[in-house]
Amino acid sequence: MNEQQIRQYIQRILVEGEEEPKPKKKVGKKIKVGEIGLSVGGGGFTKVVADAGALAKSNPKQLMTNLEIKGGGKGLDGVVKIWKQAMKQDTMNKAYGGGVSTISSGGRKGLKISTDQIGPRNGAKFLHHTLMGAKSAGLFSSDTPLQIQVVGDGVIVHTGENKGDWQ
């Protein structure tokens, strides 16, 4: 054996002795009780969605007035109450298509909200602004972590501690 063959032989022995690392399951950022997490992926949002976000921060009561939201609630039930009020507006109804249904996965309950003209990413972000505005205006609260997550062509609102963990 020459020196090159010996080196290759030793390298194979060393590689065989190494165990392949097991892939770790990616766990998203922890969401605290009362927070509303958002999982939409990368990219920008439309001007309308950005404007709603600015209004949710600077004047949440005006956003609630614009969306004709007069009352809210707590947790997923509160999301439904707020959603139903906002969907009475023609613009919101066209943007989202009006559909909301209860779904479950792995023992957890969630809401699936259809997105029509607005699209899933912008729809999720606008819904996030709406709920954050309702929270700031004193119309919404939650005693569990809530998440808004794009799944397929719709938006899922669910409870969960790890960001983006709807299966």
Beta strands, then each sheet from edge to edge (+ up, - down):
strand 1: 36-39
strand 2: 73-74
strand 3: 100-105
strand 4: 108-114
strand 5: 140-141
strand 6: 146-151
strand 7: 154-159
sheet 1: 1+ 6+ 7- 4+ 3-
sheet 2: 2+ 5+
end
